């Protein structure tokens, strides 16, 4: 089973603490780890020489000097290495192995000393250079350049400045460059501050592992849940059926107070209600309660779910289906903090947070008059958490499958210990899971129940359960045979990216070479794009020449960087039996990886084109 | 003058940023985690060597801190205006009353207050350090017998380390503030 650690992983980019030392440990790094309770997992000489043990680490820390050489001796010249930093970041972000969580947070130093390592500088701090003029000028800190580059390459990566330099000098700059904040080193409570940052800004997995997964999409949703939970206000959860909305609601329920103290079993009440499962009359009576004789058969007074959830959380599933009468009563709860039982005209004070969920487009339901605008606004007052569908987090499928298998084995006690063989895992990963996580769970349980005396779950055990795979909407992106003979403009950068990458792989595969030649890739993509335009299948935005558009897009795409992600994904392509599906899946993942950056940058291209 | 300022700045950065903030404070922070009631860090080499060596680096650096604080007045205070500044040409009689007056006024302004704060922070560190060292030396001379009695010295020691660390954090802020205040004063003078 892939090992999941709930301890977050951070990357510390710092010249002093990141430098390697060939003889003995890096004492400065040891002291920092001892102070901030970080477990050093760098796997360099300095880390291996350390005998320090952190008993309950806040995070595992990988250290990166951000300079060459990593371990310097007297006479060496130390230079900053921006590309090297980007490489290390990418390894723990896009190119990581499945099951390994991405960087929860990058802690970035500001001032990096460069120049020659002299006898004096080495004697003072081993491996540190004497510094050059400008190294410590706040206008030109190397750390700010790194921040700018990371923001461009990895827009969702949370980066915090960890510096001993004065915060005020750079506060405007690091804010503009998208850092999540500044952790001043050497303050009395730095470890507490780091714990707080990890909680509020870090991409950290669910510590209880009830929500299983390490994909970036899932971790972003968990972070959103933590942030919104801290407000104590009502939170709306959106997502397709089976994505785990109730699990998320329980996760939010477990978060106590703004410090984000988390507990498995909160003493506060949690009441879950499925709004779609009850008739309107019954719903109102169950939710708000009723007085004696409120209606025929009401032989005694009864408290409703709202009152049962007093002091805690009320989870309303399928809130888009809520009957109009119930909406009015709920509005009173949200607005006045008061619940009125059926048959009564007197309200009772309640303190309830509502966590609601829907798989519908609430805006459309508002337009259709099915749900009130005021109510929707109230329900999402604290924020909206969008849960990703399973097909967008297929990296999590092995972890989820193993987790469900372990649960199934405890449920079906008579069954043998068993494993999911790699071929089966490929089948599970290839499937697009329209029923999401719930469907995967059902499939695993069913496979275990129906095959109680085999040691391995094989693809054959899932054939009857899964049936033919449904193509995901995303998988159709980039298909040439979409049937559109009319020239159509490239409407989005994501579409362009998918076309480029799909083209590259249709030309090169099979097999995909392990090491792509970038110049050749560029030629192939250019040729493919031109062919599409000539065939009338694509039209670039008006007023822009194909070559110009392509040339600038190429530069902006930074395909050289993305290619390693594509290469990594290509390594997993044998999972797909169908070559077309293989390209489509690849395209989808590449689009996911690139679209955010390209969207913002294409705006610039178009603007430049218009200016021409 | 410019050379003197650069020298002062280099020595302030070396002792305040490079040593106090980057080395001494993290080491004290780590020691606190070792001494925590529920031990958070285990490092036997550090535990043996830090109280004897690393901790005592303060006694070597204290003179440097004193120099940085005292020299600040000379470099950023009004004296420099009489040496090479606009007031160097004033008469001896005028200087006799103007110089002490300007010193008194400066001492009451931001520069003087910054220097006072740094001097006071240094004294607090000296005092906290002396108390801690006395405790450490006593504890080394009479090792604890064991049992519950062992926890008490640990608690006491930790509380003294907290005091020292707090004083060092304040010293770090006070020393950093010298440069900020001093250069602001220089800019004002040059306008």
Interface residues (C-beta under 8 A of the other chain):
Chain A: X16 X28 X30 X31 X32 X33 X34 X35 X36 X37 X51 X52 X53 X54 X55 X56 X124 X125 X136 X164 X166 X185 X186 X187 X188 X190 X191
Chain B: X13 X17 X18 X20 X21 X22 X23 X25 X26 X27 X29 X30 X31 X32 X33 X34 X38 X39 X40 X41 X42 X43 X44 X45 X46 X165 X166 X169 X172 X176 X180
